[in-house]
Amino acid sequence: MLLADIGVNLGDKRFHPDRNEVLQRAREAGVALQVFTGTSVTSSALALELVLELDGQHQDLFCTAGIHPHCASDFSASSLQDLRHLAKHNKVRAIGETGLDFNRDFSPRPLQEKAFTEQLALASELELPAFLHQRDAHERFMPIIKEARDGLCDLVVHCFTGNREELFDYLDLDCYIGITGWICDERRGLELQSLVANIPADRLLIETDSPWLLPRNMDKKPPVSGRNEPALLTWVVRQLALSTGRSEEQIGKESWDNARRFFRLD
């Protein structure tokens, strides 16, 4: 079974000591495609640098380039140009992570909206899919993506943790839905477990968002205590199979095919 992890933060400092071992464990677990997430100009450049550095050993690595809503205060015409330059590399397969986060409000909301809108325009200009973040901002998020949708090839709502109304709003716009270890959480993930069967087979994507969101359904300790990593994507697959009534192999194949299609890798 081949798996695609569409959201890996491999540049995070928690991966510095054993990055090569992390990648090896991922391959052994069947995770044959990984996409490293860019969340600022600096981290996007680092993600691309890592992909190119590791390309000889792992040719199944790609990345995104974007500015997370937490970093929207740093967004400028210059940073947009930097993203444009990065995104022209063929290893950069999407614009993002971009969107709105009204939960923490690390950047003022008007600046988040400006950065989000301009990055969607960049995705449209470059004919790249968009990798999206939304937290406690659905009422503003929806009009923005609705207005931009006709000019965009594809969108994924990464790390979806929303309710039924939000899910169907995104599906009505033909968005892909990214599911993480949140679904494995017996405390917070119950609503998501009840919803995922509504995601069409051709719109499901899976991700670890590692080093965060360690699956809580694991029956053994992770390689590094408290840290998620791509090899643990299999536990997301296991819970999705239980929640949808489909086999793990079917979930794996569907999400693999969807990732190849979403990132234009076929």
JOZI-V927041 format. One record per residue. NEAR is the number of other C-alpha atoms within 12 Angstrom. Layout:
NEAR
NEAR
//
This chain:
24
30
41
48
52
51
47
46
41
45
32
27
15
20
25
16
13
18
26
20
19
32
35
20
23
33
30
19
24
27
37
31
39
48
49
49
49
46
39
35
35
24
31
44
32
29
39
38
26
37
37
23
18
23
20
11
15
23
19
29
40
44
46
50
50
54
49
42
41
32
35
36
23
25
34
22
15
12
27
32
19
25
40
34
22
34
36
24
26
22
34
43
42
51
55
53
49
50
46
45
33
25
17
17
23
19
25
22
26
21
27
36
35
31
39
44
36
33
48
44
30
37
40
25
20
26
27
37
39
49
49
47
41
41
29
22
24
29
18
25
34
33
19
29
41
24
16
26
27
19
21
30
30
36
44
45
45
41
37
42
34
33
23
20
16
28
37
24
24
35
29
20
27
26
37
39
47
44
44
46
45
39
41
36
24
18
14
19
30
21
22
34
34
25
26
41
25
24
34
24
27
26
37
45
46
51
51
45
40
39
36
28
33
34
41
29
27
24
11
14
15
23
21
22
13
18
28
38
47
51
40
47
55
39
38
45
49
31
38
46
27
22
26
25
19
20
18
26
20
24
40
37
28
31
40
36
27
33
41
29
25
36
37
20
22
10
//
